[in-house]
Amino acid sequence: MSLHKCIFLDRDGVLNKERGEYTFKLNDFLVLDGVKQSLEILKKHGYLLIVVTNQAGIAKGIYSKEDVLSCHALLQAKVGDLIDDIYFCPHHPVTTESLLRKPDSLMLEKAIAKWNLDISESFMIGDSIRDIEAAKKIGVKGILIGEKEKGELTAPRADSLLDAVHNYIIT
């Protein structure tokens, strides 16, 4: 069985608008400009697309698993069902510790095992240092999107998903 290359994608701030608070209502879930085009380019170049997202609002009782699944169904509809798989961590240290929660890497490890991924040919694109830390734990190259994180970074930075695709992945 051959190995597959993959793009791991954080959700909020990479695929949909980061609101600074939990995004779980469909009318608040806004897919960012250029996301569908970016995913189409990546698929054309043979990448599997896998979302890995912390959803701590479930553990905190702010929203339900069903709310998250509804947002993910909307995301798939808006991007033409290009995403191959979606993993989310419903835990938060205030209620339960979990190795699924980024910066830990269990969501990515599960995807690697399920999809037979080649980590040397894969990337993690996120808007937080914890996304990059999760990628490093499994040997995947990380790319940081946006300006949320300040200070010295150990990963390349891009303005958007489309910028990351053109400047760091499909060169």
Secondary structure, 3 states (H helix, E strand, C coil): CCCECEEEECCECCCECCCCCCCCCHHHCCECCCHHHHHHHHHHCCCEEEEEEECCCCCCCCCCHHHHHHHHHHHHHHCCCCCCEEEEECCCCCCCCCCCCCCCCHHHHHHHHHHCECHHHCEEEECCHHHHHHHHHHCCEEEEECCCCCCCCCCCEECCHHHHHHHHHCC
